[in-house]
């Protein structure tokens, strides 16, 4: 596998990275591989590097919001890293989500949201795709937002008991949700990102409405 430098894509591009060898270290719930790389540095010199990367599959996450009531839906569930770092109860507050697991991303996010919260999603808006931990994992995370109403609830939520899930559903105002996540000893990154983006959009919408009112008054 060869990867050209970002500024030299094309048929004549000189490879910036060549994967010389791949060794599988772990093949279980996730796959851990070690890569031997030949890298051409920005000054033109060559360097051999060894890197490891964990593969578990790409994931999705969604922030559910009800604009008519000014609330969002989050979940709270047991997470091993929270246990290991001494978080009270070993739980994290998160946006619903999970593995794409071979499905279409929109289909996967609807499935996960319904399993975890009990709400059936209709219109989705994709926010973007991020690497949660590029120094460690090849996982990509596709982020969505979706509106919901109380009438969209079709089940109890709580996750899949057979998979060990015991998920609490939280309905909070956007400001309360941000405050609660920020109070965590270590916040869930995808959730904080989605909440802050939602707050930014809310502020932009208020500013636009204020400008429109001022324009109407001037006329």
C-alpha positions as CSV (number, residue, x, y, z in Angstrom):
1,X,0.0,0.0,0.0
2,X,1.3,3.4,-0.9
3,X,0.0,6.8,0.1
4,X,1.0,10.0,-1.8
5,X,1.7,13.3,0.0
6,X,-1.5,15.4,0.3
7,X,-0.1,18.2,-1.9
8,X,1.1,15.8,-4.7
9,X,-1.9,13.6,-5.5
10,X,-1.9,12.4,-9.1
11,X,-0.4,9.7,-11.4
12,X,3.2,11.0,-10.9
13,X,3.0,11.6,-7.2
14,X,5.9,10.3,-5.1
15,X,4.6,8.0,-2.3
16,X,4.8,9.7,1.1
17,X,4.0,6.4,2.9
18,X,4.7,2.8,1.9
19,X,3.3,0.0,4.0
20,X,6.1,-2.6,4.0
21,X,4.6,-5.3,6.3
22,X,1.6,-6.0,8.4
23,X,1.4,-8.3,11.4
24,X,-1.8,-9.2,13.2
25,X,-1.2,-9.1,17.0
26,X,-4.8,-9.7,18.2
27,X,-7.9,-11.0,16.4
28,X,-10.8,-11.1,18.8
29,X,-13.5,-8.6,19.7
30,X,-11.2,-6.2,17.8
31,X,-8.2,-6.6,15.5
32,X,-4.9,-5.2,16.5
33,X,-2.3,-4.9,13.8
34,X,1.4,-3.8,13.7
35,X,2.5,-1.9,10.5
36,X,6.0,-1.3,9.2
37,X,6.1,1.9,7.3
38,X,8.6,3.7,5.1
39,X,7.8,7.4,5.4
40,X,9.1,10.3,3.3
41,X,9.4,13.3,5.7
42,X,8.6,16.9,4.7
43,X,12.3,17.7,4.3
44,X,12.6,14.8,1.7
45,X,14.5,12.4,4.0
46,X,13.3,8.8,4.5
47,X,12.4,7.1,7.8
48,X,11.1,3.7,8.8
49,X,8.4,3.6,11.5
50,X,6.4,1.0,13.4
51,X,2.8,1.8,14.3
52,X,-0.1,-0.2,15.7
53,X,-3.7,0.3,14.9
54,X,-6.9,-1.2,16.3
55,X,-9.8,-2.0,14.0
56,X,-13.3,-2.6,15.3
57,X,-15.4,-1.1,12.5
58,X,-16.8,2.4,11.9
59,X,-19.5,3.8,14.2
60,X,-22.3,6.3,14.2
61,X,-23.8,8.7,16.8
62,X,-26.8,11.0,16.8
63,X,-28.0,13.9,18.9
64,X,-31.8,13.8,19.2
65,X,-33.4,17.1,19.8
66,X,-37.0,18.4,20.1
67,X,-36.9,22.1,19.1
68,X,-40.5,22.7,20.1
69,X,-39.6,21.9,23.7
70,X,-35.9,22.9,23.7
71,X,-34.7,19.5,24.9
72,X,-32.2,16.8,23.8
73,X,-32.1,13.0,24.5
74,X,-28.9,11.5,25.9
75,X,-28.1,8.1,27.4
76,X,-26.2,7.0,30.5
77,X,-24.5,3.6,30.6
78,X,-21.7,1.6,32.1
79,X,-18.3,2.1,30.4
80,X,-15.2,0.2,31.4
81,X,-12.8,3.2,31.0
82,X,-15.0,5.1,33.4
83,X,-14.8,2.2,35.9
84,X,-11.0,2.0,35.5
85,X,-10.6,5.8,36.1
86,X,-12.9,5.8,39.1
87,X,-15.9,7.7,37.7
88,X,-18.8,7.4,40.2
89,X,-20.9,4.4,39.2
90,X,-18.6,3.7,36.2
91,X,-21.1,5.4,33.8
92,X,-20.9,8.0,31.1
93,X,-23.5,10.4,29.6
94,X,-23.5,9.9,25.8
95,X,-25.3,10.5,22.6
96,X,-26.9,7.3,21.3
97,X,-24.9,5.3,18.8
98,X,-23.0,2.2,17.9
99,X,-21.3,0.1,15.2
100,X,-22.4,0.5,11.6
101,X,-21.8,-3.3,11.4
102,X,-22.2,-3.7,7.7
103,X,-25.3,-1.5,7.4
104,X,-25.9,1.8,5.8
105,X,-24.8,4.5,8.2
106,X,-28.3,6.1,8.3
107,X,-29.9,2.7,8.9
108,X,-27.4,1.9,11.7
109,X,-28.0,5.2,13.5
110,X,-31.8,4.7,13.4
111,X,-31.3,1.1,14.7
112,X,-29.1,2.2,17.6
113,X,-31.3,5.2,18.5
114,X,-34.4,3.1,18.7
115,X,-32.7,0.3,20.7
116,X,-31.2,2.8,23.2
117,X,-33.9,5.4,23.5
118,X,-37.1,3.8,22.2
119,X,-37.5,6.6,19.7
120,X,-37.9,6.0,15.9
121,X,-36.1,8.6,13.9
122,X,-37.2,10.0,10.6
123,X,-35.3,12.9,9.1
124,X,-31.5,12.7,9.8
125,X,-28.9,15.4,9.2
126,X,-25.3,14.3,8.8
127,X,-22.9,16.6,10.6
128,X,-19.6,15.0,9.5
129,X,-17.1,12.2,10.0
130,X,-14.3,12.3,12.6
131,X,-11.5,10.0,13.8
132,X,-12.1,9.7,17.6
133,X,-8.6,8.3,18.3
134,X,-6.4,8.4,15.1
135,X,-3.2,7.7,17.1
136,X,-4.7,4.3,18.1
137,X,-7.6,3.2,16.0
138,X,-8.7,3.2,12.3
139,X,-12.3,3.8,13.5
140,X,-14.3,6.6,11.8
141,X,-17.3,8.1,13.5
142,X,-20.2,9.5,11.5
143,X,-22.1,12.1,13.4
144,X,-25.8,12.9,12.9
145,X,-28.6,15.1,14.4
146,X,-32.3,14.3,14.3
147,X,-35.5,15.9,15.5
148,X,-37.9,13.9,17.6
149,X,-41.3,14.3,19.2
150,X,-42.9,12.4,22.1
151,X,-45.2,10.7,19.6
152,X,-42.1,9.1,18.0
153,X,-41.5,6.8,20.9
154,X,-42.2,3.2,19.9
155,X,-40.5,1.2,22.6
156,X,-38.9,1.4,26.1
157,X,-35.3,1.8,25.0
158,X,-32.6,0.8,27.4
159,X,-30.5,-1.2,24.9
160,X,-30.2,-4.9,24.3
161,X,-30.1,-6.8,27.6
162,X,-28.6,-9.9,26.0
163,X,-25.6,-7.7,25.0
164,X,-25.2,-6.5,28.6
165,X,-26.7,-3.1,28.0
166,X,-28.7,-1.4,30.7
167,X,-29.1,2.2,29.4
168,X,-30.8,5.1,31.1
169,X,-32.5,7.7,28.9
170,X,-32.1,11.3,29.8
171,X,-34.2,14.2,28.5
172,X,-32.5,17.6,29.3
173,X,-32.5,21.1,28.0
174,X,-29.5,21.8,25.8
175,X,-27.8,24.0,28.4
176,X,-28.4,21.4,31.2
177,X,-27.0,18.6,28.9
178,X,-23.8,20.6,28.2
179,X,-23.4,21.3,31.9
180,X,-24.0,17.7,32.9
181,X,-21.5,16.4,30.3
182,X,-18.9,19.0,31.4
183,X,-19.3,17.9,35.0
184,X,-18.1,14.4,34.1
185,X,-14.5,13.7,35.3
186,X,-13.8,12.9,31.6
187,X,-16.5,13.7,29.0
188,X,-17.5,11.5,26.1
189,X,-15.9,13.3,23.1
190,X,-18.6,12.7,20.5
191,X,-21.3,13.8,22.8
192,X,-19.6,17.0,23.8
193,X,-18.8,17.8,20.1
194,X,-22.5,17.3,19.1
195,X,-23.8,19.4,22.0
196,X,-21.4,22.3,21.4
197,X,-22.3,22.2,17.7
198,X,-26.0,22.3,18.6
199,X,-25.3,25.3,20.9
200,X,-23.5,27.1,18.2
201,X,-26.3,26.6,15.7
202,X,-28.8,27.8,18.4
203,X,-26.8,31.0,18.9
204,X,-26.5,31.6,15.2
205,X,-30.2,31.1,14.7
206,X,-30.9,33.7,17.5
207,X,-28.5,36.2,15.9
208,X,-30.2,35.8,12.5
209,X,-33.7,36.2,14.1
210,X,-32.4,39.4,15.9
211,X,-31.0,40.8,12.6
212,X,-34.3,40.1,10.8
213,X,-36.3,41.9,13.6
214,X,-33.9,44.9,13.4
215,X,-34.3,45.0,9.7
216,X,-38.0,44.9,9.9
217,X,-38.0,47.8,12.4
218,X,-35.8,49.9,10.2
219,X,-38.2,49.5,7.3
